[in-house]
Each structure stands twice: as structure tokens, then as C-alpha cells.
């Protein structure tokens, strides 16, 4: 089984990387972009018997900083 974890900054948390990307896009002529939020995607190959709850525990303990980030788990 595989799991894909999407990790993004929570709403209200400043995203300096996203702002840098937005600024660079504007400088390149892409002036219709008004905001960028940058995150990460983590693909996990899981052993037989692993559950979504196992992946959530991984997120809580290591993969996401839950103080400032939120995560979504997608089993694929």
C-alpha cells in the first residue's frame, strides 16, 4: 500500500517561500498570481497491515510540525 501526505502551513501562518515564489513569478511577467502557498508532498511505501491511523501517527510525531502545519493523508 502507498500513502501520500500533503503538508501545508496552516492558514494565518506566514509563508516566506510562497511569497518569494509569488514575487519571482510577478517579475517574470505572471502578474495574475495574487498569492502562493508552498508545501510538501511525502510518498510512503507501507507494509501490509499499515493503516491510515499509523500514517497519522507518523505525521503527528515527525512528518508535520502540527503547531504551524496541517496535513492530509491520501491512501493510493
MARMIVO-371374 format. One record per residue (C-alpha): residue number from 0; residue in one letter; x, y, z. Coordinates in steps of 0.02 Angstrom, whole numbers. Layout:
{k = NUM&r = A&X = X&Y = Y&Z = Z}
...
This chain:
{k = 0&r = X&X = 0&Y = 0&Z = 0}
{k = 1&r = X&X = 54&Y = 178&Z = -29}
{k = 2&r = X&X = 8&Y = 338&Z = 60}
{k = 3&r = X&X = 32&Y = 516&Z = 2}
{k = 4&r = X&X = 40&Y = 650&Z = 136}
{k = 5&r = X&X = 11&Y = 832&Z = 89}
{k = 6&r = X&X = 86&Y = 953&Z = 216}
{k = 7&r = X&X = 44&Y = 1139&Z = 209}
{k = 8&r = X&X = 63&Y = 1286&Z = 325}
{k = 9&r = X&X = -95&Y = 1324&Z = 423}
{k = 10&r = X&X = -198&Y = 1474&Z = 371}
{k = 11&r = X&X = -133&Y = 1629&Z = 457}
{k = 12&r = X&X = 47&Y = 1568&Z = 462}
{k = 13&r = X&X = 161&Y = 1675&Z = 354}
{k = 14&r = X&X = 238&Y = 1583&Z = 206}
{k = 15&r = X&X = 400&Y = 1671&Z = 156}
{k = 16&r = X&X = 443&Y = 1539&Z = 25}
{k = 17&r = X&X = 272&Y = 1558&Z = -55}
{k = 18&r = X&X = 291&Y = 1747&Z = -54}
{k = 19&r = X&X = 462&Y = 1733&Z = -137}
{k = 20&r = X&X = 387&Y = 1622&Z = -273}
{k = 21&r = X&X = 242&Y = 1745&Z = -299}
{k = 22&r = X&X = 365&Y = 1889&Z = -313}
{k = 23&r = X&X = 475&Y = 1794&Z = -437}
{k = 24&r = X&X = 325&Y = 1748&Z = -544}
{k = 25&r = X&X = 273&Y = 1930&Z = -548}
{k = 26&r = X&X = 448&Y = 1981&Z = -601}
{k = 27&r = X&X = 437&Y = 1854&Z = -743}
{k = 28&r = X&X = 277&Y = 1933&Z = -807}
{k = 29&r = X&X = 150&Y = 1818&Z = -724}
{k = 30&r = X&X = 57&Y = 1964&Z = -645}
{k = 31&r = X&X = -109&Y = 1872&Z = -622}
{k = 32&r = X&X = -41&Y = 1771&Z = -474}
{k = 33&r = X&X = -100&Y = 1854&Z = -314}
{k = 34&r = X&X = -41&Y = 1725&Z = -186}
{k = 35&r = X&X = 62&Y = 1568&Z = -168}
{k = 36&r = X&X = 65&Y = 1442&Z = -26}
{k = 37&r = X&X = 206&Y = 1315&Z = -34}
{k = 38&r = X&X = 200&Y = 1145&Z = 45}
{k = 39&r = X&X = 271&Y = 972&Z = 27}
{k = 40&r = X&X = 211&Y = 801&Z = -30}
{k = 41&r = X&X = 278&Y = 644&Z = 53}
{k = 42&r = X&X = 251&Y = 474&Z = -31}
{k = 43&r = X&X = 262&Y = 323&Z = 84}
{k = 44&r = X&X = 275&Y = 140&Z = 35}
{k = 45&r = X&X = 190&Y = 45&Z = 175}
{k = 46&r = X&X = 200&Y = -136&Z = 229}
{k = 47&r = X&X = 48&Y = -249&Z = 229}
{k = 48&r = X&X = -66&Y = -209&Z = 375}
{k = 49&r = X&X = -18&Y = -25&Z = 393}
{k = 50&r = X&X = -167&Y = 87&Z = 423}
{k = 51&r = X&X = -213&Y = 268&Z = 397}
{k = 52&r = X&X = -201&Y = 287&Z = 586}
{k = 53&r = X&X = -19&Y = 231&Z = 576}
{k = 54&r = X&X = 16&Y = 364&Z = 445}
{k = 55&r = X&X = -73&Y = 496&Z = 552}
{k = 56&r = X&X = 38&Y = 449&Z = 698}
{k = 57&r = X&X = 192&Y = 470&Z = 586}
{k = 58&r = X&X = 129&Y = 642&Z = 537}
{k = 59&r = X&X = 97&Y = 693&Z = 717}
{k = 60&r = X&X = 268&Y = 634&Z = 775}
{k = 61&r = X&X = 383&Y = 677&Z = 628}
{k = 62&r = X&X = 317&Y = 721&Z = 457}
{k = 63&r = X&X = 224&Y = 881&Z = 503}
{k = 64&r = X&X = 253&Y = 1017&Z = 631}
{k = 65&r = X&X = 74&Y = 1020&Z = 691}
{k = 66&r = X&X = 96&Y = 1186&Z = 779}
{k = 67&r = X&X = 109&Y = 1277&Z = 612}
{k = 68&r = X&X = 66&Y = 1144&Z = 481}
{k = 69&r = X&X = -85&Y = 1042&Z = 434}
{k = 70&r = X&X = -81&Y = 878&Z = 340}
{k = 71&r = X&X = -196&Y = 772&Z = 233}
{k = 72&r = X&X = -173&Y = 587&Z = 204}
{k = 73&r = X&X = -217&Y = 505&Z = 40}
{k = 74&r = X&X = -208&Y = 315&Z = 26}
{k = 75&r = X&X = -160&Y = 268&Z = -152}
